[in-house]
Amino acid sequence: MSAAPRLPGIDALKGLACVMIVWHHLAFYGPMSDVVHPFAPALMGWLYDYGRMAVQVFLVVGGFLGAASLAPKGVAVFDSPGRLLFRRYWRLAKPYLVALAVSVLVAALVRPWFAHPSVPAAPTLPQLLAHVFLLQDILGQEALSAGVWYVAIDFQLYAAAVLIFTFARRFQSQSGEHADGAVSAPLGVSLVLLLALASLLFFNRLPAFDITALYFCGSYALGMLAFWASSNMGGRRGFWLAAMAAMGALALALDFRGRLVVALVTAFGLVWLSSLQPNAWLLRCSQQRWLLQLGKVSYSVFLIHFPVCLLVNAIAGHFWPTQLLPNVAGLLLAFVLSLLAGSALYRWVESQPLLPVLGRLRRI
């Protein structure tokens, strides 16, 4: 499978979204935010209520990159779905499992002297196993760290895309169509569109489904459509843009959701970025070294920031439970330490090569 092309600006989007998620969790979990809130209620309230919407950026970008690597022309370009899914799981799980272990250790460290609802209880064996296999929400197990739900959803969405395009190719092959034929290309794409509509018009409106990919398929599919529009797949750029606009307008008319607005803006923004000249000022700004680095380590920061913030919260809450300045400093320190911890996790774990056993896996 060929590597997905990298659109300038994607790393910047991921980096900025990651920053927003970290600050949302700093506002969401006390006690530092509880002390600061009365002095900055508008800012803390906004981060609490709306900061979580930045996750839509990750969903749309994930769909964009998924389409680029799995089906850049609307048909599967991979040969071994089982091997591909294992690679995806291991890529997600390497830093995820390390960050999860850190979270469990930090919680055990602060639990005796920091009585706060944000401290996870001591894990049970079924709970740990559920987290290892990314099934904690489906099995009703309490999360051991903030944001672990997203890792499970990311894998579900990727797996759904792999299965859709695998099914489409095999169905077309059995019906005598060629993988590069004019008839074959729309099948997988049509299934993506149908699933996206079902998600946007039904599943995404029911909180009971937010533990499954069905709830998030709409945003992920918007990212896929954004890639096909930006690459002008089939010479039908206008069709892909119209499909994005029509699905978004219909979903918002049925049930207005701020998170969907963020997803639509991100999707159309990716298409717009793809149309800019390389020397456009916005692209030049997005290529700033610190932004590129932030985007590169964003997944690791996303994973490790909770135990870092938990530890700083525990220290600040123990020694300065009511003082404003130490708690403001604690929020800033937790943010900086989260970036540093994420950079270390990326360097020592996430960026390391996959296990050699991958090269020995047979195609399945």
VENMOFEN-V214358 format. One record per backbone hydrogen bond with DSSP energy under -1.0 kcal/mol. CO is the residue of the C=O (numbers start at 0). NH is the residue of the N-H. E is the energy in kcal/mol with one decimal. If there is no record, write none. Layout:
co=(CO;CO)
nh=(NH;NH)
e=(E;E)
This chain:
co=(6;8;9;10;11;12;13;14;15;16;17;18;19;20;21;22;23;24;30;31;32;35;35;39;40;41;42;43;44;45;46;49;50;51;52;53;54;55;56;57;58;59;60;61;62;63;64;65;66;69;70;79;80;81;82;83;84;85;86;87;88;89;91;92;93;94;95;96;97;98;99;100;101;102;103;104;105;106;109;109;113;115;123;124;125;126;127;128;129;130;134;135;136;144;146;147;148;149;150;151;152;153;154;155;156;157;158;159;160;161;162;163;164;165;166;167;168;169;170;171;172;177;180;185;186;187;188;189;190;191;192;193;194;195;196;197;197;198;201;202;205;206;208;211;212;212;215;216;217;218;219;220;221;222;223;224;225;226;227;231;232;235;236;237;238;239;240;241;242;243;244;245;246;247;248;249;250;256;257;258;259;260;261;262;263;264;265;266;267;268;269;271;272;276;279;280;281;284;287;288;289;290;291;292;296;297;298;299;300;303;304;305;306;307;308;309;310;311;312;313;314;315;323;324;325;326;327;328;329;330;331;332;333;334;335;336;337;338;339;340;341;342;343;344;344;345;348;354;355;356;357)
nh=(9;12;13;14;15;16;17;18;19;20;21;22;23;24;25;26;27;28;34;35;36;38;39;43;44;45;46;47;48;49;50;52;53;54;55;56;58;59;60;61;62;63;64;65;66;67;68;69;70;76;73;83;84;85;86;87;88;89;90;91;92;93;95;96;97;98;99;100;101;102;103;104;105;106;107;108;109;110;112;113;115;118;127;128;129;130;131;132;134;133;138;140;139;147;149;151;152;153;154;155;156;157;158;159;160;161;162;163;164;165;166;167;168;169;170;171;172;173;174;176;175;180;184;189;190;191;192;193;194;195;196;197;198;199;200;201;202;203;204;205;208;209;211;214;215;216;219;220;221;222;223;224;225;226;227;228;229;230;232;234;235;239;240;241;242;243;244;245;246;247;248;249;250;251;252;253;254;260;261;262;263;264;265;266;267;268;269;270;271;272;273;274;275;279;283;284;285;287;291;292;293;294;295;296;300;301;302;303;304;307;308;309;310;311;312;313;314;315;316;317;318;319;327;328;329;330;331;332;333;334;335;336;337;338;339;340;341;342;343;344;345;346;347;348;349;350;351;357;358;359;360)
e=(-2.1;-2.3;-2.6;-2.5;-2.5;-2.4;-2.3;-2.0;-2.0;-2.2;-2.3;-2.2;-2.2;-2.3;-2.0;-2.0;-2.0;-2.7;-1.7;-2.0;-2.4;-1.5;-1.1;-2.5;-2.3;-2.2;-2.4;-2.2;-2.5;-3.1;-1.0;-1.6;-1.6;-1.9;-2.0;-1.2;-2.0;-2.6;-2.7;-2.4;-2.0;-2.4;-2.7;-2.2;-2.5;-1.8;-1.8;-2.8;-1.3;-2.2;-1.8;-2.3;-2.5;-2.0;-2.4;-2.2;-2.8;-2.7;-2.4;-2.3;-3.2;-2.3;-1.2;-3.2;-1.4;-2.8;-2.3;-2.2;-2.2;-2.4;-2.3;-2.2;-2.8;-2.4;-2.1;-2.0;-2.3;-2.0;-1.0;-1.5;-1.1;-1.9;-2.3;-2.6;-2.3;-1.8;-2.2;-1.9;-3.4;-1.3;-2.5;-3.2;-1.0;-1.1;-1.1;-1.4;-2.2;-3.1;-2.0;-2.3;-2.8;-2.3;-2.8;-2.5;-2.1;-2.5;-2.7;-2.4;-2.2;-2.1;-2.6;-2.5;-2.0;-2.4;-2.9;-2.2;-2.3;-2.4;-1.5;-3.0;-1.1;-2.1;-1.2;-3.5;-2.2;-2.0;-2.5;-2.5;-2.4;-2.5;-2.5;-2.3;-2.2;-3.0;-2.6;-1.4;-1.8;-3.5;-1.5;-1.7;-2.3;-1.8;-2.1;-1.1;-1.0;-1.2;-1.9;-2.9;-1.9;-1.5;-1.5;-2.8;-2.1;-1.7;-2.3;-2.5;-2.6;-2.3;-2.6;-2.4;-1.4;-1.8;-2.2;-2.5;-2.5;-2.2;-2.6;-3.0;-2.5;-2.3;-2.8;-2.5;-2.3;-2.5;-2.4;-1.9;-2.4;-1.5;-2.0;-1.9;-2.6;-2.6;-2.4;-2.5;-2.8;-2.1;-2.1;-1.6;-2.4;-2.7;-1.9;-1.0;-1.0;-2.4;-2.3;-2.4;-2.1;-1.5;-2.4;-2.4;-2.1;-2.5;-2.1;-2.0;-2.6;-2.7;-1.9;-2.4;-1.9;-1.3;-2.9;-2.9;-2.1;-2.2;-2.6;-2.3;-2.2;-2.8;-2.9;-1.6;-2.4;-2.5;-2.4;-2.9;-1.8;-2.0;-2.0;-2.8;-2.7;-1.9;-2.4;-2.9;-1.9;-1.8;-2.2;-2.9;-2.5;-2.2;-2.1;-2.5;-2.4;-2.4;-2.6;-1.8;-2.0;-2.9;-1.3;-2.1;-1.4;-1.3;-1.1)
